[in-house]
Amino acid sequence: MLAITSLLPSPSSDHINALIKSLETEFGLTDVQATPEPHLTYQIVEPADLETLKEALHEIAHTTAPFIAHTTGLGMFPGDNPVIHIPVLRSDALNLLHHRILEVAAPLCSRTDKFSAPDLWLPHISLALHDTTPELLGPVMQFLNNQTFNLELEISNLAILQPQGDMFVREVVFEFGQ
């Protein structure tokens, strides 16, 4: 499975990495670091034709101008291993980009992530996942409660992240307008 994402540039990525590092220091949470670059995920896919998918994403990036997305607050997806995240507010620009990605990916992929459907997609930046527990949730949220989560994110690329061992690393990045 591959992830279609936008990598976040500095200073946003620096701020997010500092938050992630503080969760490692305070609570030993490290699994989110399997994807070392902070990002916003649009869809998880199993491409039938990776080269054609890359061409389609390159065309989307080429015809998209960079834009600003905003975050606010702190969120959590419940479960045995709750995901702690920063919600990204949906905007016309973000929804349009997401729609264009889904439109090209669907016919080129044998599998897609159901949570990427337009009515289910909750854009976010993960701070902790997989190694969290319900017992850790309260202390982690209390710790994060004093942080700032109102960020401006420059969305200026599309990237494909692929698994490599225990990591998810960039396969390719397409800068907007190029």
N, CA and C atoms as a LAMMPS dump frame, in Angstrom:
ITEM: TIMESTEP
0
ITEM: NUMBER OF ATOMS
534
ITEM: BOX BOUNDS ff ff ff
-5.0000000000000000e+02 5.0000000000000000e+02
-5.0000000000000000e+02 5.0000000000000000e+02
-5.0000000000000000e+02 5.0000000000000000e+02
ITEM: ATOMS id mol type element x y z
1 1 1 N 0.836 -1.18 0
2 1 2 C 0 0 0
3 1 3 C 0.881 1.242 0
4 2 1 N 0.44 2.239 -0.763
5 2 2 C 1.128 3.519 -0.839
6 2 3 C 0.225 4.601 -0.27
7 3 1 N 0.819 5.699 0.148
8 3 2 C 0.047 6.835 0.636
9 3 3 C 0.251 8.011 -0.306
10 4 1 N -0.855 8.631 -0.709
11 4 2 C -0.804 9.867 -1.487
12 4 3 C -0.963 10.997 -0.479
13 5 1 N 0.035 11.87 -0.411
14 5 2 C 0.117 12.865 0.66
15 5 3 C 0.583 14.214 0.13
16 6 1 N 0.607 15.184 1.01
17 6 2 C 1.38 16.414 0.828
18 6 3 C 2.342 16.484 2.002
19 7 1 N 3.623 16.629 1.711
20 7 2 C 4.624 16.816 2.757
21 7 3 C 4.567 18.269 3.218
22 8 1 N 4.719 18.473 4.505
23 8 2 C 4.626 19.819 5.061
24 8 3 C 6.011 20.444 5.153
25 9 1 N 6.15 21.661 4.642
26 9 2 C 7.462 22.326 4.7
27 9 3 C 7.689 22.978 6.065
28 10 1 N 8.91 23.448 6.274
29 10 2 C 9.234 24.251 7.458
30 10 3 C 8.495 25.573 7.339
31 11 1 N 8.123 26.206 8.405
32 11 2 C 8.371 25.86 9.796
33 11 3 C 7.341 24.891 10.385
34 12 1 N 6.264 24.598 9.649
35 12 2 C 5.233 23.696 10.177
36 12 3 C 5.798 22.327 10.521
37 13 1 N 6.602 21.76 9.625
38 13 2 C 7.145 20.425 9.88
39 13 3 C 8.072 20.428 11.096
40 14 1 N 8.815 21.512 11.295
41 14 2 C 9.698 21.61 12.462
42 14 3 C 8.877 21.619 13.752
43 15 1 N 7.791 22.388 13.754
44 15 2 C 6.918 22.464 14.931
45 15 3 C 6.31 21.095 15.239
46 16 1 N 5.823 20.42 14.22
47 16 2 C 5.193 19.106 14.405
48 16 3 C 6.222 18.085 14.866
49 17 1 N 7.407 18.1 14.264
50 17 2 C 8.457 17.165 14.701
51 17 3 C 8.865 17.417 16.144
52 18 1 N 8.862 18.67 16.583
53 18 2 C 9.184 18.975 17.985
54 18 3 C 8.109 18.403 18.915
55 19 1 N 6.843 18.498 18.515
56 19 2 C 5.759 17.907 19.31
57 19 3 C 5.922 16.387 19.391
58 20 1 N 6.226 15.771 18.258
59 20 2 C 6.396 14.314 18.21
60 20 3 C 7.572 13.894 19.088
61 21 1 N 8.66 14.645 19.022
62 21 2 C 9.839 14.343 19.848
63 21 3 C 9.508 14.482 21.331
64 22 1 N 8.69 15.486 21.679
65 22 2 C 8.328 15.655 23.088
66 22 3 C 7.473 14.483 23.577
67 23 1 N 6.658 13.9 22.699
68 23 2 C 5.865 12.725 23.081
69 23 3 C 6.759 11.5 23.266
70 24 1 N 7.848 11.433 22.499
71 24 2 C 8.815 10.352 22.7
72 24 3 C 9.517 10.535 24.047
73 25 1 N 9.968 11.736 24.331
74 25 2 C 10.687 12.016 25.574
75 25 3 C 9.814 11.782 26.803
76 26 1 N 8.579 12.284 26.767
77 26 2 C 7.688 12.212 27.931
78 26 3 C 7.011 10.855 28.114
79 27 1 N 6.67 10.183 26.991
80 27 2 C 5.833 8.981 27.079
81 27 3 C 6.389 7.769 26.328
82 28 1 N 7.505 7.923 25.64
83 28 2 C 8.077 6.802 24.902
84 28 3 C 7.332 6.466 23.623
85 29 1 N 6.518 7.382 23.11
86 29 2 C 5.741 7.135 21.893
87 29 3 C 6.604 7.422 20.671
88 30 1 N 6.869 6.375 19.876
89 30 2 C 7.765 6.529 18.738
90 30 3 C 7.206 6.009 17.416
91 31 1 N 6.092 5.272 17.425
92 31 2 C 5.621 4.626 16.19
93 31 3 C 5.29 5.605 15.075
94 32 1 N 4.814 6.798 15.398
95 32 2 C 4.481 7.777 14.364
96 32 3 C 5.725 8.154 13.568
97 33 1 N 6.905 7.96 14.152
98 33 2 C 8.152 8.306 13.478
99 33 3 C 8.513 7.33 12.364
100 34 1 N 7.683 6.299 12.177
101 34 2 C 7.879 5.401 11.035
102 34 3 C 7.674 6.156 9.72
103 35 1 N 6.968 7.273 9.783
104 35 2 C 6.872 8.198 8.656
105 35 3 C 7.544 9.483 9.12
106 36 1 N 8.839 9.627 8.792
107 36 2 C 9.625 10.701 9.403
108 36 3 C 9.266 12.115 8.955
109 37 1 N 8.52 12.259 7.873
110 37 2 C 8.189 13.594 7.385
111 37 3 C 6.721 13.9 7.676
112 38 1 N 6.444 14.962 8.453
113 38 2 C 5.048 15.328 8.692
114 38 3 C 4.325 15.558 7.366
115 39 1 N 3.093 15.087 7.315
116 39 2 C 2.361 15.11 6.047
117 39 3 C 0.861 15.088 6.3
118 40 1 N 0.139 15.356 5.248
119 40 2 C -1.312 15.271 5.216
120 40 3 C -1.652 14.185 4.208
121 41 1 N -2.391 13.148 4.617
122 41 2 C -2.712 12.028 3.737
123 41 3 C -4.064 12.235 3.085
124 42 1 N -4.085 12.04 1.758
125 42 2 C -5.333 12.125 0.998
126 42 3 C -5.949 10.744 0.788
127 43 1 N -5.092 9.752 0.536
128 43 2 C -5.609 8.42 0.25
129 43 3 C -4.501 7.38 0.392
130 44 1 N -4.903 6.195 0.881
131 44 2 C -4.032 5.018 0.912
132 44 3 C -4.488 4.138 -0.243
133 45 1 N -3.55 3.709 -1.082
134 45 2 C -3.924 2.986 -2.304
135 45 3 C -3.021 1.79 -2.544
136 46 1 N -3.535 0.885 -3.335
137 46 2 C -2.757 -0.216 -3.907
138 46 3 C -2.833 -0.026 -5.413
139 47 1 N -1.832 0.647 -6.012
140 47 2 C -1.938 0.963 -7.441
141 47 3 C -1.745 -0.267 -8.324
142 48 1 N -2.59 -0.374 -9.341
143 48 2 C -2.426 -1.431 -10.347
144 48 3 C -1.348 -1.01 -11.338
145 49 1 N -1.202 0.303 -11.525
146 49 2 C -0.226 0.849 -12.467
147 49 3 C 0.409 2.086 -11.832
148 50 1 N 1.527 1.895 -11.148
149 50 2 C 2.173 2.976 -10.406
150 50 3 C 2.635 4.096 -11.329
151 51 1 N 3.182 3.774 -12.482
152 51 2 C 3.691 4.825 -13.377
153 51 3 C 2.572 5.718 -13.878
154 52 1 N 1.432 5.143 -14.219
155 52 2 C 0.298 5.95 -14.672
156 52 3 C -0.234 6.803 -13.52
157 53 1 N -0.257 6.243 -12.313
158 53 2 C -0.673 7.021 -11.14
159 53 3 C 0.271 8.197 -10.937
160 54 1 N 1.57 7.967 -11.049
161 54 2 C 2.543 9.051 -10.896
162 54 3 C 2.303 10.146 -11.937
163 55 1 N 2.049 9.754 -13.179
164 55 2 C 1.791 10.736 -14.24
165 55 3 C 0.549 11.558 -13.92
166 56 1 N -0.496 10.906 -13.446
167 56 2 C -1.744 11.608 -13.119
168 56 3 C -1.536 12.575 -11.956
169 57 1 N -0.797 12.149 -10.934
170 57 2 C -0.532 13.027 -9.79
171 57 3 C 0.377 14.189 -10.19
172 58 1 N 1.323 13.923 -11.076
173 58 2 C 2.183 15 -11.577
174 58 3 C 1.34 16.052 -12.293
175 59 1 N 0.359 15.623 -13.084
176 59 2 C -0.513 16.564 -13.789
177 59 3 C -1.348 17.385 -12.808
178 60 1 N -1.853 16.746 -11.771
179 60 2 C -2.603 17.488 -10.746
180 60 3 C -1.701 18.53 -10.099
181 61 1 N -0.497 18.125 -9.716
182 61 2 C 0.435 19.06 -9.072
183 61 3 C 0.799 20.207 -10.005
184 62 1 N 1.027 19.881 -11.259
185 62 2 C 1.412 20.894 -12.253
186 62 3 C 0.34 21.968 -12.407
187 63 1 N -0.915 21.593 -12.255
188 63 2 C -2.028 22.525 -12.479
189 63 3 C -2.629 23.056 -11.172
190 64 1 N -1.928 22.862 -10.063
191 64 2 C -2.411 23.334 -8.764
192 64 3 C -1.457 24.401 -8.222
193 65 1 N -2.032 25.483 -7.748
194 65 2 C -1.233 26.526 -7.108
195 65 3 C -1.126 26.226 -5.618
196 66 1 N 0.009 26.538 -4.993
197 66 2 C 0.118 26.364 -3.548
198 66 3 C -0.982 27.139 -2.822
199 67 1 N -1.408 26.614 -1.68
200 67 2 C -2.43 27.285 -0.881
201 67 3 C -2.163 27.014 0.588
202 68 1 N -2.852 27.759 1.431
203 68 2 C -2.689 27.62 2.875
204 68 3 C -3.868 26.831 3.438
205 69 1 N -3.555 25.873 4.285
206 69 2 C -4.563 25.144 5.055
207 69 3 C -4.34 25.495 6.518
208 70 1 N -5.399 25.412 7.297
209 70 2 C -5.334 25.785 8.705
210 70 3 C -5.655 24.588 9.591
211 71 1 N -5.021 24.564 10.736
212 71 2 C -5.318 23.547 11.739
213 71 3 C -5.897 24.234 12.964
214 72 1 N -6.568 23.443 13.767
215 72 2 C -7.042 23.966 15.041
216 72 3 C -7.31 22.803 15.978
217 73 1 N -6.997 23.008 17.23
218 73 2 C -7.323 22.014 18.241
219 73 3 C -6.488 20.754 18.181
220 74 1 N -6.986 19.787 18.877
221 74 2 C -6.33 18.496 19.023
222 74 3 C -7.418 17.446 18.888
223 75 1 N -7.127 16.341 18.196
224 75 2 C -8.135 15.31 17.992
225 75 3 C -7.631 13.943 18.362
226 76 1 N -8.58 13.007 18.383
227 76 2 C -8.245 11.629 18.73
228 76 3 C -9.213 10.706 18.005
229 77 1 N -8.66 9.656 17.38
230 77 2 C -9.465 8.579 16.824
231 77 3 C -9.396 7.452 17.85
232 78 1 N -10.537 7.023 18.401
233 78 2 C -10.526 6.028 19.48
234 78 3 C -10.18 4.631 18.988
235 79 1 N -9.854 3.763 19.929
236 79 2 C -9.556 2.364 19.64
237 79 3 C -8.568 1.818 20.645
238 80 1 N -8.143 0.576 20.428
239 80 2 C -7.149 -0.039 21.312
240 80 3 C -5.85 0.754 21.324
241 81 1 N -5.511 1.344 20.177
242 81 2 C -4.345 2.209 20.038
243 81 3 C -4.816 3.545 19.477
244 82 1 N -5.317 4.435 20.33
245 82 2 C -5.874 5.698 19.84
246 82 3 C -4.85 6.489 19.024
247 83 1 N -5.345 7.167 17.999
248 83 2 C -4.506 8.043 17.185
249 83 3 C -4.731 9.466 17.674
250 84 1 N -3.662 10.119 18.063
251 84 2 C -3.723 11.507 18.512
252 84 3 C -3.24 12.358 17.341
253 85 1 N -4.04 13.366 17.002
254 85 2 C -3.737 14.121 15.791
255 85 3 C -4.15 15.581 15.914
256 86 1 N -3.645 16.36 14.959
257 86 2 C -4.036 17.759 14.801
258 86 3 C -5 17.803 13.617
259 87 1 N -6.258 18.179 13.835
260 87 2 C -7.202 18.269 12.713
261 87 3 C -6.836 19.414 11.764
262 88 1 N -6.991 19.134 10.475
263 88 2 C -6.803 20.15 9.439
264 88 3 C -8.195 20.549 8.959
265 89 1 N -8.475 21.834 8.967
266 89 2 C -9.781 22.319 8.56
267 89 3 C -9.96 22.157 7.05
268 90 1 N -11.093 21.61 6.671
269 90 2 C -11.386 21.468 5.247
270 90 3 C -11.748 22.834 4.673
271 91 1 N -11.252 23.086 3.475
272 91 2 C -11.521 24.333 2.757
273 91 3 C -11.87 23.972 1.323
274 92 1 N -12.313 24.953 0.553
275 92 2 C -12.62 24.68 -0.852
276 92 3 C -11.386 24.163 -1.589
277 93 1 N -10.246 24.796 -1.358
278 93 2 C -9.018 24.386 -2.046
279 93 3 C -8.61 22.964 -1.656
280 94 1 N -8.687 22.645 -0.373
281 94 2 C -8.299 21.309 0.09
282 94 3 C -9.292 20.258 -0.42
283 95 1 N -10.581 20.563 -0.367
284 95 2 C -11.585 19.618 -0.871
285 95 3 C -11.432 19.376 -2.365
286 96 1 N -11.141 20.426 -3.13
287 96 2 C -10.953 20.275 -4.567
288 96 3 C -9.744 19.389 -4.86
289 97 1 N -8.653 19.619 -4.175
290 97 2 C -7.46 18.791 -4.371
291 97 3 C -7.755 17.336 -4.016
292 98 1 N -8.4 17.115 -2.902
293 98 2 C -8.759 15.756 -2.481
294 98 3 C -9.636 15.087 -3.545
295 99 1 N -10.619 15.808 -4.042
296 99 2 C -11.514 15.272 -5.08
297 99 3 C -10.733 14.889 -6.337
298 100 1 N -9.835 15.758 -6.772
299 100 2 C -9.043 15.472 -7.981
300 100 3 C -8.173 14.231 -7.789
301 101 1 N -7.609 14.072 -6.606
302 101 2 C -6.783 12.89 -6.327
303 101 3 C -7.639 11.635 -6.355
304 102 1 N -8.784 11.653 -5.707
305 102 2 C -9.664 10.48 -5.702
306 102 3 C -10.104 10.118 -7.11
307 103 1 N -10.396 11.13 -7.905
308 103 2 C -10.879 10.916 -9.264
309 103 3 C -9.855 10.18 -10.129
310 104 1 N -8.575 10.523 -9.994
311 104 2 C -7.558 9.843 -10.807
312 104 3 C -7.118 8.525 -10.189
313 105 1 N -7.137 8.433 -8.854
314 105 2 C -6.639 7.223 -8.193
315 105 3 C -7.603 6.048 -8.314
316 106 1 N -8.88 6.298 -8.219
317 106 2 C -9.869 5.208 -8.193
318 106 3 C -9.715 4.224 -9.358
319 107 1 N -9.655 4.69 -10.608
320 107 2 C -9.538 3.709 -11.695
321 107 3 C -8.151 3.076 -11.833
322 108 1 N -7.149 3.644 -11.171
323 108 2 C -5.782 3.149 -11.308
324 108 3 C -5.344 2.238 -10.162
325 109 1 N -6.231 2.047 -9.185
326 109 2 C -5.838 1.321 -7.981
327 109 3 C -6.796 0.166 -7.725
328 110 1 N -6.222 -0.968 -7.347
329 110 2 C -7.047 -2.134 -7.041
330 110 3 C -7.673 -2.023 -5.657
331 111 1 N -7.063 -1.241 -4.779
332 111 2 C -7.609 -1.005 -3.443
333 111 3 C -7.422 0.444 -3.072
334 112 1 N -8.421 0.994 -2.4
335 112 2 C -8.307 2.335 -1.843
336 112 3 C -8.851 2.299 -0.425
337 113 1 N -8.477 3.279 0.351
338 113 2 C -8.874 3.374 1.751
339 113 3 C -10.28 3.95 1.853
340 114 1 N -11.2 3.231 2.513
341 114 2 C -12.587 3.702 2.619
342 114 3 C -12.682 5.01 3.401
343 115 1 N -11.764 5.273 4.305
344 115 2 C -11.815 6.5 5.093
345 115 3 C -11.376 7.729 4.301
346 116 1 N -10.953 7.518 3.043
347 116 2 C -10.596 8.638 2.18
348 116 3 C -11.778 9.121 1.351
349 117 1 N -12.909 8.438 1.442
350 117 2 C -14.101 8.873 0.705
351 117 3 C -14.463 10.29 1.145
352 118 1 N -14.974 11.111 0.222
353 118 2 C -15.237 12.523 0.55
354 118 3 C -16.083 12.735 1.802
355 119 1 N -17.06 11.876 2.061
356 119 2 C -17.923 12.089 3.224
357 119 3 C -17.323 11.542 4.517
358 120 1 N -16.214 10.8 4.438
359 120 2 C -15.573 10.244 5.633
360 120 3 C -14.204 10.845 5.934
361 121 1 N -13.599 11.5 4.958
362 121 2 C -12.225 11.98 5.088
363 121 3 C -12.121 13.066 6.151
364 122 1 N -11.244 12.839 7.119
365 122 2 C -10.938 13.809 8.165
366 122 3 C -9.446 14.133 8.071
367 123 1 N -9.108 15.173 7.316
368 123 2 C -7.686 15.49 7.165
369 123 3 C -7.067 15.811 8.526
370 124 1 N -5.861 15.286 8.73
371 124 2 C -5.206 15.458 10.026
372 124 3 C -3.716 15.212 9.896
373 125 1 N -3 15.611 10.941
374 125 2 C -1.566 15.345 11.049
375 125 3 C -1.387 14.502 12.301
376 126 1 N -0.924 13.283 12.119
377 126 2 C -0.777 12.356 13.246
378 126 3 C 0.394 12.761 14.131
379 127 1 N 0.138 12.719 15.445
380 127 2 C 1.187 12.966 16.438
381 127 3 C 1.593 11.689 17.15
382 128 1 N 0.651 10.751 17.296
383 128 2 C 0.932 9.466 17.951
384 128 3 C -0.061 8.439 17.426
385 129 1 N 0.445 7.243 17.139
386 129 2 C -0.403 6.147 16.694
387 129 3 C 0.303 4.816 16.92
388 130 1 N -0.444 3.76 16.923
389 130 2 C 0.008 2.37 17.06
390 130 3 C 0.555 2.005 18.44
391 131 1 N 1.387 2.861 19.049
392 131 2 C 1.947 2.512 20.359
393 131 3 C 1.266 3.26 21.5
394 132 1 N 0.128 3.846 21.227
395 132 2 C -0.65 4.504 22.27
396 132 3 C -1.582 3.49 22.921
397 133 1 N -2.081 3.828 24.085
398 133 2 C -3.054 2.982 24.776
399 133 3 C -4.125 3.888 25.367
400 134 1 N -5.307 3.345 25.652
401 134 2 C -6.327 4.169 26.315
402 134 3 C -5.838 4.743 27.644
403 135 1 N -4.985 4.006 28.354
404 135 2 C -4.461 4.478 29.64
405 135 3 C -3.535 5.686 29.467
406 136 1 N -2.807 5.741 28.359
407 136 2 C -1.897 6.86 28.089
408 136 3 C -2.634 8.094 27.572
409 137 1 N -3.823 7.889 27.064
410 137 2 C -4.542 8.962 26.388
411 137 3 C -4.723 10.198 27.27
412 138 1 N -5.199 10.021 28.488
413 138 2 C -5.414 11.161 29.386
414 138 3 C -4.138 11.937 29.652
415 139 1 N -3.069 11.274 30.105
416 139 2 C -1.829 12.013 30.36
417 139 3 C -1.251 12.683 29.103
418 140 1 N -1.341 12.018 27.963
419 140 2 C -0.807 12.613 26.726
420 140 3 C -1.623 13.85 26.351
421 141 1 N -2.938 13.746 26.405
422 141 2 C -3.779 14.891 26.052
423 141 3 C -3.559 16.039 27.041
424 142 1 N -3.393 15.727 28.32
425 142 2 C -3.129 16.765 29.313
426 142 3 C -1.799 17.454 29.007
427 143 1 N -0.787 16.671 28.647
428 143 2 C 0.524 17.214 28.293
429 143 3 C 0.422 18.13 27.068
430 144 1 N -0.311 17.683 26.04
431 144 2 C -0.435 18.451 24.807
432 144 3 C -1.354 19.664 24.961
433 145 1 N -2.176 19.669 25.988
434 145 2 C -3.148 20.73 26.196
435 145 3 C -2.514 22.123 26.266
436 146 1 N -1.266 22.21 26.633
437 146 2 C -0.593 23.505 26.761
438 146 3 C 0.111 23.948 25.48
439 147 1 N -0.015 23.173 24.409
440 147 2 C 0.64 23.491 23.147
441 147 3 C -0.295 24.295 22.244
442 148 1 N 0.264 24.859 21.197
443 148 2 C -0.516 25.606 20.208
444 148 3 C -0.75 24.73 18.986
445 149 1 N -2.006 24.67 18.569
446 149 2 C -2.359 23.842 17.412
447 149 3 C -3.033 24.644 16.307
448 150 1 N -2.967 25.96 16.377
449 150 2 C -3.492 26.812 15.32
450 150 3 C -2.341 27.14 14.376
451 151 1 N -2.206 26.308 13.353
452 151 2 C -1.087 26.438 12.425
453 151 3 C -1.581 26.808 11.035
454 152 1 N -0.729 27.472 10.272
455 152 2 C -0.944 27.679 8.854
456 152 3 C 0.012 26.743 8.133
457 153 1 N -0.55 25.871 7.304
458 153 2 C 0.246 24.892 6.57
459 153 3 C 0.28 25.266 5.101
460 154 1 N 1.455 25.38 4.539
461 154 2 C 1.546 25.583 3.1
462 154 3 C 1.413 24.222 2.425
463 155 1 N 0.4 24.086 1.595
464 155 2 C 0.204 22.86 0.814
465 155 3 C 0.755 23.171 -0.571
466 156 1 N 1.895 22.559 -0.904
467 156 2 C 2.598 22.945 -2.128
468 156 3 C 3.152 21.757 -2.911
469 157 1 N 2.718 20.542 -2.558
470 157 2 C 3.229 19.375 -3.277
471 157 3 C 2.289 18.197 -3.104
472 158 1 N 2.475 17.221 -3.957
473 158 2 C 1.893 15.891 -3.782
474 158 3 C 3.055 14.923 -3.679
475 159 1 N 2.958 13.99 -2.765
476 159 2 C 4.026 13.014 -2.579
477 159 3 C 3.417 11.62 -2.461
478 160 1 N 4.144 10.652 -2.947
479 160 2 C 3.796 9.25 -2.729
480 160 3 C 4.777 8.713 -1.703
481 161 1 N 4.235 8.171 -0.613
482 161 2 C 5.057 7.525 0.41
483 161 3 C 4.845 6.029 0.287
484 162 1 N 5.938 5.285 0.4
485 162 2 C 5.86 3.831 0.269
486 162 3 C 6.541 3.151 1.443
487 163 1 N 6.074 1.938 1.782
488 163 2 C 6.738 1.221 2.863
489 163 3 C 8.135 0.765 2.445
490 164 1 N 9.071 0.897 3.374
491 164 2 C 10.434 0.419 3.167
492 164 3 C 10.916 -0.097 4.521
493 165 1 N 10.866 -1.4 4.703
494 165 2 C 11.155 -1.976 6.009
495 165 3 C 10.078 -1.546 6.982
496 166 1 N 10.488 -0.967 8.111
497 166 2 C 9.543 -0.48 9.117
498 166 3 C 9.152 0.98 8.91
499 167 1 N 9.592 1.566 7.821
500 167 2 C 9.376 2.997 7.583
501 167 3 C 8.435 3.214 6.393
502 168 1 N 7.872 4.427 6.322
503 168 2 C 7.158 4.913 5.15
504 168 3 C 7.977 6.089 4.637
505 169 1 N 8.54 5.957 3.443
506 169 2 C 9.447 6.979 2.918
507 169 3 C 8.944 7.485 1.567
508 170 1 N 9.45 8.641 1.192
509 170 2 C 8.998 9.238 -0.063
510 170 3 C 9.474 8.425 -1.266
511 171 1 N 8.535 8.166 -2.146
512 171 2 C 8.814 7.554 -3.444
513 171 3 C 9.094 8.659 -4.455
514 172 1 N 8.223 9.667 -4.443
515 172 2 C 8.347 10.783 -5.374
516 172 3 C 7.573 11.975 -4.816
517 173 1 N 8.041 13.19 -5.144
518 173 2 C 7.358 14.412 -4.74
519 173 3 C 7.175 15.273 -5.984
520 174 1 N 5.948 15.763 -6.174
521 174 2 C 5.625 16.67 -7.275
522 174 3 C 5.273 18.026 -6.684
523 175 1 N 6.098 19.026 -6.973
524 175 2 C 5.84 20.38 -6.482
525 175 3 C 4.72 21.008 -7.295
526 176 1 N 3.882 21.79 -6.644
527 176 2 C 2.777 22.45 -7.329
528 176 3 C 3.312 23.472 -8.332
529 177 1 N 2.626 23.567 -9.467
530 177 2 C 2.966 24.54 -10.483
531 177 3 C 4.18 24.182 -11.323
532 178 1 N 4.736 22.995 -11.143
533 178 2 C 5.935 22.612 -11.912
534 178 3 C 5.682 21.372 -12.733
